[in-house]
Amino acid sequence: MADKLNGKLSTYAPLLLRIALGAVFIVHGFGKLTDLQSTIGFFGKIGIPLSGFFAWVVALVEFGGGLLVLTGLYTRIAAALIAVVMIVAMLSVKFAQGFLGGWEFDFTLFMVAVSLVLIGDGTPALGQVIGGWKGDAAGVEE
């Protein structure tokens, strides 16, 4: 009985990952969108070319991607974009600070994003409801 219960409960694991990753990125993305000039200035300071353009891209990926991940709509695509943002953050800023107090949190977010790319959105997910989209659903045969 325990195996049967664990099997049913494990289908909700991606939901927990989506809630955590989505919440973090919605908040961080919203902060960037509402203070875009600071984000542009920071990107310029650390040497990111086209800082105005990339500030918009990162803010939209973080906020929009966070919303998509949280709701389970196009989870794999949104999580992949978030993973790319985390790689750039680690390489451009955080590695110089070392692991502890530097890139450990970014690495954790990266790994959660990659996990969602691999396993999909789980259940429940908006993507499973809208138009019968099942491309992200963990455990759903395609």
N, C-alpha and C positions, 0 to 999 in steps of 0.2 A: 504494500500500500504506500509506503514511504517513497518508493521509486516512482510510482504513478503520480503522486502529489508533487514530487520534485520536478518531474517532467512537465507537468502543467504549469507550475510556477516559473520554470525556467523560460517559458515563452515571454514572460514579462521583463526579463533582464534587459533587453534592448530599450524598453520603455524607460527604465531607471537611468540608463546611460544617456538617453535622449533628453530627459528632464534636466540632468546635471549639465550636460554640454550646452544644451539650448539656453538654459537660464544664464550661464556664465557669458555666452556670446551675445545674447540679447542685451544684457546690461553693458558690456564693454563696447559693443557696436553702437548702442544708443548714446553712450558718452562721447564717442568719436563723432557721431553725426551732429550732436548738439554743440560741440566745441571743435568744429572742423579746423578752424584756424590754428589751434594748438596742435592738432594732429599733423597738419601740414608743416608747421614749424618744427616739430619733433622729427618728422621724416626727413626734412631738409638738413637738420642738425646732424643726423646719423649717416647722411650721405645717400639716401635713397633718391635716385633720379626721378624726375617728374613727380615730385612729392605731392603736388596738388592732385594730380590724377590718381596716384596710388593711395592717397589718404581716402579719397572717395571710394575706391575699389575695396579697400580693407574695411572701411566702415560699413559698406553695403553687404559685403560677404559676412562680416561678423553679425550684424543685426538681422539681415535677411536670412542668412544661413542658420542663425540661431532659431529664428521663427520656424523655418522649414524643418529643422531637426526636431524641435520641440513638438511640433504637430505631427511629425511623421509623414511629411509630404516631400518627395524627392530626397529622402534622407541620405542615400548613398552619394548623390551628387553634392549636396550641401556639406556633408561631412568631409568629402574629398577636398572641397575648396577651403574649408576650415583647416584641414591638415596642412595644406600648402601655406596658408597664412602662418601657422605655427612654426613650420620649418623656417620660413623667412625671418620670423621673430627670433627664433633661437640662433640662427646664423648671423643675423645683422646686429643683434643687441645682447642677447643673453649668454652666449657661450663665453664671452670675455669675463663675465661675472662668476663663472664656475657653476657647478651643479647645484650645490646647496646655497640658497639665496639668489640663485641665478635662473637656470633654465629648468629646474625640476618641475615646476608647475606647468610650464609650457609643454614639457615632455609628456606629462600626464594628460593634458588636454589633447595633444597630438595622438597619443595612444588610444584614448577614448574615441576620437574621430576615426582613426583607422579601424578600430573594432567595429564601429557602425558601418563603415564602408564594406567590411567583410561580412557582417551578419545581417545587415538590413535593419529595417525599422521595428520589427517585432509587432506586438499587438497590445493595445489598440493603436491604430495609426490612421490619420486622415487620408493618406494615400490609398488605403484599402477601401475607403468609402467612396471617394470621388471617382466617378467613372469606372469603377471596378479595377483601379490600378492595383496590381499585385506585384509589381516589379521589385519592390523593396522588402516585401513581407518575409520575415525570417521563417523558414520552414515551409514556405508556400512553393509548390512545384510550378515551374513555368512551362 
